[in-house]
Amino acid sequence: MRRANKVLLTMGSAMLISSGAAMAGPPGSIAYGGFTASSGTVSAACPGTADSCGAAITGNGFFQRSIVVGGTTFFQTIVVPTGANVTTSGDIANLAFADENFVQQGGGTGISDNQHLFAAGTTSNPGDFTADTAINSGWAQGSGDVIVLSQDVVDASAGFNLGFSLTGDGTNTTSLSVTQDVSLGGSDSQKFDLRQLTATAAGDTSAFSLAGPTGGTISWASGQVIQAVWMGQAVTTAGSTQQLSGFQGYTNVSSSSTVSYTDQTATGPFNYDTTDFGTAPTF
């Protein structure tokens, strides 16, 4: 597991550094993954939104061609492992590596890139690792997410799941999610969920409330970073009785203010703010 986690943290740092780029996607609304492969030979039809496509230069695990969209020429490059097979267009889940990108001819600054990584776990390094990343900048810049990053480490034999995702729009809006699910044996388990986002709507204000005797409220304003953290745990004690506990907290990261609630009889989540943070995590 140490191997997979090291990769996870390293890639996460790299993507955070890149999050200043902006994103719209490939030219002409071309979808990523529109290709197949047979023993490393990549094939791709010319997209319907393209004016035309040039003859492809191919090699084992390599494909490159020109695509004209709206009178502008782009180069599309696809790289997969040598000998790779992709029988269904876009089905790259079990490929160790796949990268597809578009660059503009004539020095137009920017790139539209989609990358997939997969490493199957082994006896000495258990836990399958999956990472999917989309980054667009320069001519590919547009409204919406500027970066989309998703990473997962799953070790089914040990009942361990770790998930990480990051999105951003190239300015101040970011959304970060970290989840962890650990089986402690039998019906015992521990779950953790962290979600962090930035409020950007003009004049956007809100207040969070936590249920319970130690609850409170926390406020935030447009442009501030807010965070929700929840952790629940069930552990079997003497007499097969399960000891339940839960923690939940809301933090205004920008102002360093926090409200939290701990319960020794329930796992939670407690009064979760689904309006701002989405569907509540489950135990």
C-alpha positions in Angstrom: 0.0 0.0 0.0 2.9 2.3 0.6 3.8 2.3 -3.1 0.3 3.3 -4.2 -0.1 6.0 -1.6 3.2 7.6 -2.5 2.1 7.8 -6.2 -1.2 9.3 -5.0 0.3 12.0 -3.0 2.9 12.9 -5.6 0.4 13.2 -8.4 -2.0 15.2 -6.2 0.7 17.8 -5.6 1.5 18.0 -9.2 -2.1 18.6 -10.2 -2.5 21.3 -7.6 0.4 23.2 -9.1 -1.2 22.9 -12.5 -4.6 24.1 -11.4 -4.0 27.7 -12.7 -4.8 26.5 -16.2 -8.3 26.9 -17.7 -10.4 24.3 -19.3 -12.9 23.9 -22.1 -11.9 20.6 -23.7 -10.7 19.3 -27.1 -11.5 21.4 -30.2 -15.0 21.1 -31.8 -16.4 19.4 -28.7 -14.6 16.2 -29.7 -14.9 13.6 -27.0 -11.9 11.9 -25.4 -11.5 8.2 -25.9 -12.9 7.9 -29.4 -10.4 5.2 -30.4 -9.8 1.4 -30.3 -6.6 -0.6 -30.4 -5.6 -4.1 -31.6 -2.2 -5.4 -30.5 -1.0 -1.9 -30.1 -2.3 -0.6 -33.4 -4.6 2.4 -32.6 -7.6 3.3 -34.9 -9.8 6.3 -34.7 -12.6 7.6 -37.0 -12.6 11.3 -38.0 -15.0 13.1 -35.5 -18.2 14.4 -37.0 -17.5 17.9 -35.7 -14.2 18.1 -37.5 -13.8 19.8 -41.0 -11.3 17.1 -42.0 -8.7 14.7 -40.6 -5.2 14.0 -42.1 -3.6 10.6 -42.6 -2.4 9.1 -39.3 1.2 8.4 -38.4 1.1 5.1 -36.4 3.4 2.8 -34.4 3.0 0.2 -31.8 1.0 2.1 -29.1 1.3 5.4 -31.0 -1.2 7.4 -33.1 -0.9 11.0 -34.4 -2.9 12.9 -37.0 -4.0 16.5 -37.9 -7.6 17.6 -37.4 -9.0 20.7 -38.8 -11.8 22.3 -36.8 -13.4 25.7 -37.8 -10.5 26.3 -40.2 -7.8 25.8 -37.5 -5.5 22.8 -37.5 -4.8 20.7 -34.4 -2.6 17.7 -33.9 -4.1 14.8 -32.0 -1.8 12.3 -30.3 -2.7 9.1 -28.6 -0.3 6.9 -26.7 -1.1 3.5 -25.1 1.2 0.6 -24.0 2.7 -1.5 -26.8 0.5 -4.4 -27.6 -2.5 -2.8 -26.0 -6.1 -3.9 -26.9 -9.1 -1.6 -26.6 -12.0 -3.4 -28.1 -14.7 -0.9 -27.1 -14.1 2.8 -27.9 -13.1 4.6 -24.7 -12.8 1.5 -22.6 -9.3 2.1 -21.2 -9.9 1.2 -17.6 -7.5 -1.7 -17.4 -4.7 -0.1 -19.5 -1.6 0.7 -17.5 -1.3 4.0 -19.3 -3.3 6.0 -21.9 -2.8 9.6 -22.9 -4.7 11.6 -25.5 -3.9 15.2 -26.3 -4.6 18.0 -28.8 -2.2 20.9 -29.6 -2.7 23.7 -32.0 -0.6 24.1 -35.2 1.4 27.3 -35.6 2.4 27.9 -32.0 -1.0 28.5 -30.5 -0.4 28.4 -26.8 -2.3 25.7 -24.9 -3.0 22.0 -24.7 -6.0 19.7 -24.1 -4.9 16.5 -22.4 -6.5 13.5 -20.9 -4.5 10.9 -19.1 -5.3 7.5 -17.5 -3.1 5.4 -15.2 -3.8 2.0 -13.7 -1.6 -0.2 -11.6 -2.9 -3.6 -10.3 -2.0 -4.5 -6.8 0.4 -7.4 -6.0 1.0 -9.6 -3.0 3.9 -7.3 -1.8 2.1 -4.1 -2.9 -1.6 -4.7 -2.5 -4.2 -2.2 -3.7 -5.2 -1.3 -7.2 -4.3 2.3 -8.1 -6.3 4.3 -10.7 -5.9 7.9 -11.8 -7.7 9.9 -14.4 -6.7 13.5 -15.2 -8.0 16.1 -17.7 -6.1 19.5 -18.0 -6.7 22.2 -20.6 -5.0 25.6 -21.1 -4.5 28.4 -23.6 -6.7 27.9 -26.7 -8.6 25.2 -24.8 -9.5 27.6 -22.1 -13.2 28.2 -21.3 -15.9 28.2 -18.6 -16.4 25.3 -16.3 -13.8 23.1 -14.7 -10.1 23.9 -15.5 -8.9 20.6 -14.1 -10.5 17.3 -13.2 -8.5 14.8 -11.2 -9.7 11.5 -9.8 -7.6 9.0 -8.0 -8.5 5.8 -6.2 -6.6 3.0 -4.3 -8.7 -0.1 -3.7 -7.6 -3.2 -1.8 -10.6 -5.4 -1.7 -8.9 -8.2 0.2 -8.2 -5.8 3.1 -11.4 -3.9 2.9 -9.6 -0.6 2.1 -10.7 2.1 -0.2 -9.1 5.6 -0.6 -10.5 8.2 -3.0 -9.2 11.6 -4.0 -10.7 14.1 -6.5 -10.0 17.7 -7.4 -11.7 20.1 -9.8 -11.1 23.8 -10.4 -12.1 26.5 -12.9 -8.7 28.3 -13.2 -9.5 31.2 -11.0 -10.6 30.8 -7.3 -13.1 28.0 -7.5 -11.9 24.6 -6.4 -13.5 21.5 -5.1 -11.5 18.9 -3.2 -12.8 15.5 -1.9 -10.9 12.8 0.1 -12.7 9.7 1.2 -11.4 6.6 3.1 -13.2 3.4 3.9 -11.5 0.8 6.1 -12.8 -2.6 7.3 -11.6 -3.4 10.8 -12.9 -7.0 10.6 -16.4 -8.4 10.8 -18.9 -5.6 11.0 -16.3 -3.2 12.4 -15.3 -0.3 10.2 -14.1 3.2 10.0 -15.0 5.8 7.4 -13.7 9.3 6.7 -14.9 12.0 4.3 -13.4 15.5 3.7 -14.9 18.0 1.2 -13.5 21.5 0.6 -14.7 24.1 -1.8 -14.6 27.8 -2.6 -17.7 30.0 -2.7 -17.6 32.4 -5.7 -21.1 33.6 -6.4 -21.3 37.4 -5.9 -22.7 38.2 -2.4 -22.9 34.5 -1.6 -23.3 34.0 2.1 -24.5 31.1 4.2 -24.4 29.6 7.7 -23.9 26.0 8.9 -25.5 24.5 12.0 -24.4 21.3 13.8 -27.0 19.4 15.8 -26.1 18.4 19.4 -25.2 20.0 22.7 -21.9 21.3 21.5 -23.2 22.4 18.1 -22.9 26.0 16.8 -22.9 28.0 13.6 -20.3 29.1 11.2 -20.6 31.7 8.5 -18.8 32.3 5.2 -18.8 34.8 2.4 -18.2 34.7 -1.4 -14.6 33.7 -2.3 -13.8 32.0 1.0 -12.7 28.4 1.3 -15.0 26.2 3.4 -14.5 22.6 4.5 -16.6 19.7 5.9 -15.0 16.8 7.7 -16.8 13.7 9.0 -15.6 10.5 10.5 -17.6 7.5 11.8 -16.4 4.3 13.6 -18.0 1.1 14.8 -15.8 -1.2 17.0 -17.1 -4.4 18.7 -16.3 -4.6 22.4 -16.9 -7.3 25.1 -20.2 -9.1 24.7 -20.4 -8.4 21.0 -21.6 -4.9 21.7 -20.6 -2.3 19.1 -19.2 0.9 20.3 -20.2 3.7 17.9 -18.6 7.1 17.6 -18.7 10.0 15.2 -17.1 13.3 14.6 -18.2 16.1 12.3 -16.8 19.6 11.8 -17.2 22.6 9.5 -14.3 25.0 9.0 -14.0 28.4 7.3 -10.4 27.9 6.1 -10.1 31.5 5.1 -11.0 32.9 8.5 -9.6 29.9 10.6 -12.9 29.4 12.4 -14.4 26.0 13.2 -17.5 24.4 14.7 -17.5 20.7 15.5 -19.5 18.0 17.2 -18.5 14.6 18.7 -20.9 11.8 19.6 -20.0 8.6 21.4 -23.3 6.8 20.7 -23.7 7.4 16.9 -21.6 7.4 13.8 -23.3 10.3 12.0 -23.0 12.3 9.8 -25.0 14.9 11.8 -27.2 17.5 10.2 -25.0 17.4 7.0 -25.2 20.5 4.8 -26.2 18.8 1.5 -27.0 22.2 -0.2 -23.3 23.3 -0.3 -21.4 20.0 0.1 -23.6 17.6 -1.9 -25.0 14.2 -0.9 -24.1 13.3 2.6 -21.6 10.5 3.2 -22.9 7.2 4.6 -21.5 4.8 7.1 
